């Protein structure tokens, strides 16, 4: 058997095949997830059902169904279907396949070439496909976990329709696991497995949207559980820990423990406790929490609890979120850990947070007064005649670039919202505010106006 082969529609033997492969959906009706692409009446589903396809690129995370969808297309089409490995194949193999496809086209046969991990092809290998896609010798279906804008050459990408596929939800993965436990022909139905909801939920959480990973864990857990006297395999948390070779921490991404842990992390950062911040961050990440949720909370902490005492804090938090998106786990977890320590050690101020809250309160309690005339632009003669812009003081014309002009509505003219602390950079801001107050308080004989 070579690097490529034509897939036949007949069923393959189940012997020796892993659960994830045995349980692959064989029809669109069995396919779980990607409803926005494959739901009834959706364009891609209609194209598959009508066998009216064009070259496409399936972009999504591992285990979301890219290869499965390609196999369903293989069984639905009247074309020769050739799976192709971007890891194993080179220019020579590509040219051989293209030559066969070109010959088949002369006899009215269409060839669909499926390239898994297409991002692993270099530019020269991708170029080898281009003239054959353009000439219609092949219909190319590629699958990639990487952003095709950076990994696929522009001429090839412009000739393919990109379909974005998403990680499966926890509930979708639990549904797949239950299907596998019930299926006696392809799944584990003959093993008399008893699995509590919390076991399947935990497997789904740890799979992080990857159906293949969830199937592998379930299969290892079932096969590693000894049948009892009644030939039942009762799955347990302890055995799951043994299979995963890691301790399972108590956690519920949507329940009380979720809120308890994020509260502990936030309050540890606020209290400048770097060690506790690291601990609670790791508890969440290692328990299966969505790292981007943690990253968003770190950005919130940078604004809410640190603020202008350390203006760079929000940049550090955003950079950590971007680094995680770029690296993924486990390396990306270190970026979040670094941000948590930085935020914990940074000087703290909630002055802007408090000030904004006071503004919100005033907005509810006071009338929404018109903008003072002197702050309005007189863009027409009429507006100038009725006083728009009259009395406006242009700060750049003042010696110290500050005037005593009031900028709040009249009823709030003396209101002070922002009270900077003496922490970090905010101490300098406080000095600047005091200086601005001194300048505004100085008596003036004339005022520069514009």
Helices and strands as residue ranges (DSSP letters): E 5-6, H 19-22, H 35-38, H 43-50, E 56-59, H 66-76, E 80-85, H 91-106, E 111-116, G 118-120, H 123-135, E 138-144, H 148-151, H 154-157, E 161-164, H 170-182, G 189-191, E 193-194, H 197-207, H 211-223, E 233-234, H 237-244, H 256-270, H 274-286, H 291-301, I 302-306, G 307-310, H 313-327, H 331-345, H 351-365, G 373-375, H 381-385, G 395-397, G 410-412, H 426-441
